[in-house]
């Protein structure tokens, strides 16, 4: 659980490196919280209430910076600049290009962005 709390604690730190475990477990928990709450709300018919979407929207907005920051750090781990996330602007192709980088094994030793 430290990897998730560490990511939240370093929510605005764009420098440094994040290993695959930190990135993908954070992404998994974040996705489960977002879509899991929507699914549960749909099953329980809470989704028809506007009050459901207010906390969900607040969570989504609060998590934008941590998501981007951990992605930058993950890209740094494979010795790629964080600006690589701009590839996301290209539909489908950009997603594939960035995801390939996020799946790569990080550099073992020091790289341009520091120690692992």
Residue pairs with C-beta under 8 A, 6 or more apart in sequence:
3 21
3 22
3 25
3 26
4 25
4 26
4 29
6 22
7 18
7 22
7 26
7 66
7 69
7 70
8 66
10 16
10 69
11 65
11 66
11 69
12 65
12 66
12 69
13 69
13 73
14 68
14 69
14 72
14 73
14 82
15 73
15 76
15 113
15 114
16 73
16 76
16 113
16 114
17 73
17 74
17 76
17 77
17 106
17 111
17 113
17 114
17 115
17 116
18 70
18 73
18 74
18 76
18 77
19 74
19 77
19 106
19 116
20 74
20 77
20 102
20 103
20 105
20 106
22 70
22 73
22 74
23 70
23 71
23 73
23 74
23 102
24 102
26 66
26 70
27 67
27 70
30 63
30 67
33 59
34 56
34 59
34 60
37 56
38 47
38 56
40 46
41 47
41 52
46 52
68 85
71 82
71 85
71 98
71 102
72 82
72 85
73 82
74 102
75 81
75 82
75 84
75 85
75 98
75 101
75 102
76 82
76 111
76 112
76 113
76 114
77 106
77 107
77 111
77 113
77 116
78 101
78 102
78 104
78 105
78 106
78 107
79 107
79 111
79 112
79 113
80 101
84 98
84 101
85 98
87 93
87 94
87 95
87 97
87 98
88 94
88 95
88 98
90 97
106 116
107 116
108 116
109 115
109 116
110 116
